[in-house]
């Protein structure tokens, strides 16, 4: 498909600037109502977050009204009305205007001809809107497709600060006061907050900006469809390389922009210029851009303005359907250089993201992530970070991850300061690791010794509790139980991201004695063990009434002692824990062991 690379790059740039992109390809011969239905359907799915429409290419042009805002009787009728696509709930009719006085049949408007009746917006526009359309521009040596490609190339370069626009503006006024309308006030009153009063000059439009960088420009003079007196004509634009990014032009006829070699569209087909509008009837308001808003925001404000403005003494033709932006509505006045060389690398269940700092001096960076299960990016660092690497821990999705880094700058403009984000630069990586842990183990009982064999999946940390007060962090431990009984052993397996626990019932079938090393036939049994402090002690080959017992805590301090031990010992007054006993008898042989009080 033609321009598929450039259009995909534009989508990526828009996403990098915080937009969610919904793309529809429509045929030039589609009806304007069908195009509108597509836009309204998207809007109704998410009215709160649906903000703008970018008409790229020769999208069907709506016509509406019975107007001649340039004041010429031979130009009265329907004018191009892109704002129709931006109004989501207004009533647009085609039944009562009947006017064919204009010189061009394009402006004829009769009932049921597909051109609407409304001369003013029937309700405020909900969406921002802008158009880039190079259809029917034979004055330029390039084809329509090449002109569109050139535009997308410079749009990308501007967003990524491949070239820099100097914060200055030029005004070429060939009307002057004009009975108080003072069309060039659109330049004087907008440019001071955008570039600073000292950086606004009155000079010739073409000679000043040809090959020279200017952020803004304005020109006005009497005109035709292809010319503006004192400024130039479409042919002049076709052989020029003007360095102004945002421009405004005003004059007769060419505000009706859907005509061959139209002057309002011509600036976008050359040089660095990215937007243009017909500003003077009415005046436009762009001061919002001085504090970070995109130009589409100002377009919508200018279209919805219903009359008097404190900025202008006269503001004729406000709220008219002809108010339209030529250019990308998402563009902003101030651009932060983005980061470069973003690389994302999976390491186990984590991902390391690194990048190269931008040429601008920035406060730090925000990192955003989405994977194949997500529609939009989410920010993954809660606090601004100053370093140039970040670890995203515990990836819980198997598939493709995309990471995007945006730099943050405190932008200073003639209107104040605001936090300005660069466009996002991204990289993708494949995660094939599964961080979910499955705890598992086998065990083998030999007499009183139990050997555990770990079979856990995706774990690298282990915590054992054998049920007798003994614990271990070994992967495959062995535990020796000191008394017969049933024990619940527990394994907790984990990694950096997940944890799982499993339990086992361990049965020790016979009493376990502690051999004294002198007489293999003489041993002692203690049960139940663990106990609540009441336990039975049995001495084989030793009379119970001839044996004593001492109990020590884990610091070696005697906490219980009796010279003639009964068979039933009660030490329930002791705190739960692990204790050690030592027996004494008349044969002076002692036996030792461990008891657990729960």
N, C-alpha and C positions, 0 to 999 in steps of 0.2 A: 504494500500500500504506500502511495506517495506520502512523503514526510513522516513516515511511521516513527523513525528514530527521533526526529525533532519534536513531534507531538508527545511521545513518551517522555522525552527529556523535560518538556514543559510540565507534564503531569508530575514528574518527580520534583521539579522546582517548586511547584505549588504545594505539594505535600511537605516539602522541606520548609516552607514558609508557614506551615500550620493549617493548610486547607485540606479538607477531604474532597477528593475529586470524583464527580460522577460524569462520565462522558457519554454523549449520544452523537452518532453520526447521522446527519439528515441530508437529504437531497436538495439541491437548489430549487427544484420545482415542487417541493413539498408546499402544502398550504401553510399560511402563517398560523391558522387555528390549530393545525395538528402539531406544529412546533410548540405553540403555547400550551397545549394539553400535556405534552411531555414534561415541560418545565413545571407546570402546576402539580402534576403527579409526584414529581420528586419533592417539591416544596411541601406538599401535604404529608409526606412521610415523616418529615422532621422540620416543622416550621421554625422552631427556635434556632436551629443551627444552620439552616439553609440561607446563605447570605448573598450570593452573586451569580451572575450569568456572564460567561465569556463567549461571545459569538465569533468564531474563528473561521474564516473563509466566507464564501458567498452564501450565507444563511438567508433564507427568504426574508424580504424586507417588508415589514408592516407599513401601511400608509394610513393616515387618519387626518381628520380635521377639515376646516375651511379657513385657512390662515395664510397670511403673507407677512411674517415677522420682519422681513427686510423692507417692507413698505411699498413694494412694487405691485400695482394692480394686475399686471400680466403674470404674476407669480402666486396668485391666490388659488387655494384649493387644498388638496391633501398633500402633506409632506411626510417624509420617512419618520417613523415613530417607533424606534426600538424600545421605548419605555413601555409599550404594550406588553412586551415579554416580561417586564419587571413588576407589573401590577397583577397581583394574585387574586383579587376579589372585586375589582371594579367591573362595571357593566359597560361593554363596548358594543355599540349598535351600528347598523348599516342600513338605515332606512329613511333618513330625512334630508341629509345634505345633497344638494343637486347643483353642482357648479362645474362648468367647463370653460371658464374664461381664460385660464392660464395658457401660455404659449406652448407648454409641453403637455402632451397627453398624460404623462406620468402623474400630473397634478389634478387631472380630472377626478371628480368624486360625485358619483351618482348612486342612487339607492341600489342595493344588492349587487354591487360590483366588487365586493371583497375588500373595499377600503372603508374604514370606520368613520363615524360621524364626529367623534369627540375632538375638540380643539384643545381642551385642557384635560389633565388627568382626571378620570372619573372618581378615583380614590388614590390615596398616597401609594407610591411604589413601595413594595416590600423588599425588593431585591436591588442590589447594585448591578449595573450592566455596562458593558463596553463591547466594541466591535472592531475587528481587524479584517478588512475586506478590500482586496485588490482586483476585483472583477472590473473589466471594462476600463483599464488604465493603459491604453496603447502608447501613451507618451513616454513610457518607460521601456527601455530596451529589453528588460527581463520579462519572462513569462509570469503569469499570475502565480504559478507554483513556486518559481524562484523568488519572487517578491515575498511570498509567505515564509519561505525558508529563511531569507535574509532577516525578516522580522524576528522569527523565533531565535535565530542566532544572537542577535543583539539584545533581545529580551533576556536570554540566558546569561549573556556576558554582563549585563547591567546588574542583574540579581546577584551574581557571584563576584561582583566588583572586579571583573577583568579590566574594565576601564572605569575611570573615576570621573564623576561630574563635579565641576567646580561650583561651589555654593554662591552663584551669582545669577543675575537675570538682566535681560535687555528688553526695552519697550520701544516699538516703532509706531508712533501715533500719527496717522494721517487724517484724522477727523477733528481732533481737538475737543472743544467744549460741546459742540453740536447741540445747541439749545438745552443744555443741562444734562443730556444723557451721558456725555463723557465716557464713551465706550472703553477707552484705555484705562479707566479706573479699575477695570477687571484685573489689569496688570499691577497698577500701583498699589492697590489695597491688598491684593493677595501676596505680592512678592516680598513685602517687608517682613511679615511673620515667617515666611519660608526661607529667605536667604539673608535678611537683614537690610535695613534701609540704605546703609552705606554701599551695599553690593548691588544696588539696582541702578541701571543707567539707561538714559534715553539715547538710542543710536539706531543705525540702519540694521534691519533684521538680518538680511543675507550677509552683508560684508562683515558684520560683527560675529556671527555664529558659524560662518563657513570655516570648517577646520578648527574651530575653537570651542572649548568646553564651557557650556552654560547649563545650569540646572533647569532654568525656566526662560521662556521668551513669550512675547506678545506682539502681535502686529494687527493693524486695522487700516482700512481704506476702502473707498468705493470699489465694487467688484463685479465679477461675472462668475459663471460656473467654474472657470479655470484660472481666475486671476484676482489679485487684490492690489489696487492702485497704491504705489509707493512701497509695496512689499515685493511682489514678484508674481510669477505664474507657474503653472504646473510644469512647463518645460524647464524653467529655472530650477525647480526642485529635482527634476530628473537627472540633472548634470551636477548636482551639488552634494556636499558632504557636511551637512549642518550638525553642530555639536550640541544643540539644545535637546535635553531629554523630554521635558514637558513643555508643550506650547499651546497658545491660544491664538486664533485668528478670527477676524470679524470683517464682514463686508457683504455686499448684496449677492444674492443668488447662491453662492457656494455653500451656505448653510443647509441647503437642500442637497444632501451629499450623495444621493444615489444617481449620479449622472456620470457621463463619460469624462475621464481625466479630471475628476472633481478635485478642487483645490484643498478641501478639508481632509481628504484622504491622502493627498500627495506627500505631505511631510513624513508620513510613516513608511513610505516606500524608499527612503534614502537615509543616509547619515545615521545619527544616533537617536533620532527622534522616536519616541515610543507612544506618546499620546497627543491628541489634539482635540479641541472643541471650539464651537462657534460661540464666543463669549462677548456679550455686549447687549443683546436682547434675548434673554436676560443676562445679567452679570452672574458669573459663577462664584462659588465660595470654596476655596481650597485650604483655608488656614488650618483645618483639622490635621492636614498632613504634616504640619510642623511639629506635632506631638505624636506621630507614629501611625496615624490612620492611613490606610491605603486609599488610592485615588477614587476607587469605586464608592467609598463612603461619602466623599465629597460630591460625587455625581448624584447620588440619591438625595442628599440634602438639597442640592441645587434644583433638582427636578421637583421636589416636593414643596419648595418654597412658594407660598401662595400669594406673595405680593410685596409689601413694603419690607425693606431690609435696612437695618440701622447702618449698614456699610455703604449704602448707595442712596443718593437723592432720588434718582429715577431707577426703576427696575422693570422696564416694560417687558411684556410677554412672559412673565414668570408663570411657572406651572404649566407651560405649554407642552404639547406632545412632541415638539421638534427638538427638545433638549437632548443631546446625545453625545456620548464619548466615543471618539475613534481611538482605540487602543485597549490594552490589557487592563482591566479594572482592578487587578490585584496588586499593581505596582505601588511602591512606597517612595517617599521623598528621600529618605536617608537609608543607606545600605551599609551593613557591617560586613567586612570581609569574612568569609567562612573559613572553617578549619580545612585541612587537607589530609590526604593519606590516612583516611579512616580504615582501620584493619580490625576485624573481629575474629577471634580464634577461640574455639572451644577447648577447654582443659578439664577433662573429667566431666563433672556435672556443672562446671562454671564456664563462663566466657570472659575472656580478656579483650577489652576494647581500647585501642590506642589511636592517637591522632597527632597531627602536627599543628602547632598553634598558628593562628592567622597573622597577617601582617598588621592588622589593627591592634591597638592596645585594648584588651577586654578585661572584664571583671572575672570571668570564669566561664563554665560550660554546664549545659544541661544535656543529659543523655536520655534518649527515647528508644523504646523497643516495641516491636510487634513480631508475632510469629504467625504461622499459617492458620492458626485458629482465631486470629484477631482481625478486625476490620481496620481499626485505627491504632496509631502509636499511643503508648502511655509513657509518661516520664518516670524513670526508675531511680533517679537520685533526688531525694527530697531537698537537699541543700546544694547550693551552687558550689561547684568544685573548681579548684584552681589548677590541679594537675592535668596531665595530658594522657591519662590512662584510667580505666575503671574496670572493676570486676563485677560482673553480674552473676550472683551466686545462685546455685540450685535451680538449674533449668528443668522445668517439670513437663516440658513438651518435646516429643521426639519429632523433629522436622526442621524446617528452615526458620532461622531467626534473622531479623533485620534490625540493625542498630544505627541510630542517627544521632549526630552530635551537632549542637547549635551553640554558638558563642554569644555571650551577653555583654553588651556595652552600655555604659551610661552616656546616652547621646545628648549633646548640648547643641541647642538651636537658638535662633534669635527669639523664640517664644518660650524657652525654658529648657528643662531637662526631662528625659524619660528613658526608661530601660528599653533597649532596642536589641532584638534577637537577629542573628544572622540566619540565612537560609541553612537548612540542615544538610549535612553530607553523610551518606550512609554506606554501610557494607553489610553483606549477608554471610551467614555461616550455617553449617548443618550440625545439628545436635543429634547424635545417635545414642547417647547415654540415657539410661533410665534411672533416675535417682530414687525410685521407690524401693524401700528395704523390705525383704521378706526374711524374718528371723526363723531359723530352723537348726536342729541339732539331733544327733543320735547319742545314745549312752550305753555303756557296758558295765554291769555290776560284777565285781569279783570280791566275794566276802564282804568286807565293809568299804572297799575302795570302788569309786565310780569314775570311769573315764568318759569325758564328754567329747564328741567329735562335731565340730561346728559345720553346718551346711547352709549358713545364711547367704542370701543373695544381695549384692550391691552394698555390702556393709564393710566398714574398715575399723569400727570401734565396737568393743564387746564388754558387757557388764554382766557378771554372773552373781547370783545369790543362791547358794546351795540349800537354803532352808534350815541350816543348822547354825546360822550366825556367821558363816564363813563366806567371803566374797572373792572374786577374782576378775581381772581384766584380760586374762590370757585368751587366746583364740580357742585352744583345745585343752582345757584344764583337767586335772584329776583331783577329786576330793575324797578324803577318808572320813567316814562317819564314825562316831564314837559310841553310838548306841543304836539298838534296834528300833525300828519304827517306820512310819511313813513320813516322807519329807517332800515338800513342794520346792523344786529347783526352778529358777527363773533365769532366762537369757534375754537381755535387752541388746539388740543389735542396731547400729546406727551408722550414718555417714554425715556429712556436713549439712545435709538437706532433709533427711527423713529418719524415722525411728520406728522400730517394731519390737514387740515383746511376745515371748512364748514361754509356757510353763510345762514342767514335767513332774510326774509323780514318781518318786524314788522310794522303793521299799527295801529296807535293810532287815533281813529275816531273822537274824540271831543276835543275842546279846554280845556286845563287843567288850572285851576286857582289856585292861592295860597291863601288860606283862611286866613283872618286876625284874626279870633278867636273872633271878636266882633260883626260882622254882617254877617251871613252866606250868605246873598244875595249879598253882595258886594265883587267882586273879579276882577282880572285883567287877561287878555289873552295876550300872546306874541307869535307872529308867523311871518314868519317861524322860527323855532328854532330846529336845528342849522340854521344859516344864514351866509351871507357874510359880515354882519355888517349893513345891511339895514333890519329893521324889523318893524312890525306894533304892536302897543300897544293899547289895548282897555280896558277901565274901565267901568264896569257895575255899574250903579247907581251913577256914578261920572262923572261930565262933564270933558271932556278932557282938556279944558283950565283952569280947576281949580286944576289940578294935576301936580306934578313935579316928576322927576326921577333922581336917583343917580346910577351910575354903579361903582362897585368895582372890583379890580383884586383879585386874590387868596391870596394876602397878606393883604387884607383889605384896600388898598389905593384907594381913589376915582380917577377914570380915566375919568369920564364924569359926568356932572351935568347940569340940566336945571330946572328952577322953574316952567315954564309953558310948559308942554310937548306937542308937536304936536303928531298927530296920527302916523306919520312916523318918526322913529328915525334913524339917520345915524351915525354909529360909525365905519365905514369901515376902519378908520385910525388906529384902534386898532389891535394889533397882534392877530393872531388866538389863541384861547384858551377858557378856561371856566371863565366866569365872573358872578357876582351876581348883581342884581338890587334891589333897594328899592324905592317904590313910596311914595309920600307925597300928602296930599290933605287938603282942608279947614277944613274937619271934624277931622283932625289930626290923622286919622287912616292910618297906613302904610302897604303896602303889599310887600313881598319879593319873589324872585325867582332866577332862574338860566338861563343864556343865554349862548349859545355856538357860537363862531365866528370861521368859518373855513377859 
